[in-house]
């Protein structure tokens, strides 16, 4: 099985994660192309470059807001004209090494000449806005779901910390464009890598205090602590915030296990370089490894319930909600209960990590008052992904191996669907174009 391991000896932030995954092999062109599907390119630029910290070389990523670029240009123009132009920024980006702002963005400019006063329109986006941006994009359903899971982690933590409703909070960590790029970018990269399991070390969160809109906050910041509940952490290796809420959410939403143990063969090592100079290498190290055989994430269960008194129109919505909280599969089987009553047997496959979330949905969204739960074992073939050239362009195929031999393969449905729509041809023709090619 293919494993991605996060070695968080100096924590994790959103930009360090993007940098590490690009360094691991995600093509930067692919990332930028996928991010453009959100139609937010006019608000930011991404700078990707090679960099080093204390002798360790890797990739560094900087998400630069367009208004910052405009500020720099404006300052240069004022200097040329002999104006004394001072900027004070009350907002900041959540990236490693920069100041937090858990409230509204306060962006003020003090200038000696009123005719040069200018303001920038910032987007104070909340969770509803984020969902609209992601769901209305052309990103794949898997990337959309993974992205929104991460946003929800941060939103729930911020809402709890500040004592507000989930959809009332306007706060920097979710609303700012760099946070959107970091989390959606993480989803895109993880989807591209197609690993079977994501593991992380205990997370170093740093120490000291961090400045935010409310004053000085202890490290780890309250939102970070909330996100990292039930996750092992280490504190105080440096007097600096090494793990941001965005970085914490990336791990909390995607890592299946947290352990210092590395029981797999390391095939590739990569580094995401941070921006701040510290006493230790300010980098995020990631491993791509392999372990013999295949396994499901944690214990796996089937949760079932028979329902005979619910509006059938609700089942579509129920299925969507179950998948959103981590159900691996949802099956609805027509059955007959006692006294000949027609009913539906709802069967949900889930791992232990998401079991509680699935139960919450079943008891809140259905008429069920009880469920059956049984432990199951899932045996899976080893899989790998590759591209095949067809008359309609390159299409991803999933190959399945049994005892080291290729036994079956299939094209990725989402890619075939897009091609069929673009070419206005039956999707079956796209599938046939794949199967007639030599895939060895």
Secondary structure by P-SEA (a helix, b strand, c coil): cbbbbbbccccccaaaaaaaaaaacccaaaaaaaaacccccccbbbbbbbbccccbbbbbbbbccaaaaaaaaaaaaaaaaccbbbbbbccccccccbbbbccccbbbbbbcccccbbbbbbbbccaaaaaaaaaaccccaaaaaaaaaaaaaaaaaaaaaaccccccccccccccaaaaaaaaaaaaaaaaacccbbbbcccccccccccccccccccccaaaaaaaccccccccccccccccaaaaaaaaaccccccccccccccbbbbbbbccccccccbbbbbbccccccccccbbbbbbbbbccccccaaaaaaaaaaaacccbbbbbbbccccbbbbbbbbbbbcccaaaaaaaaaaaccccccbbbbbbbbbbcccccccccccccbbbbbbbbcccccccccccaaaaaaaaaaacccaaaaaaaaaacccc
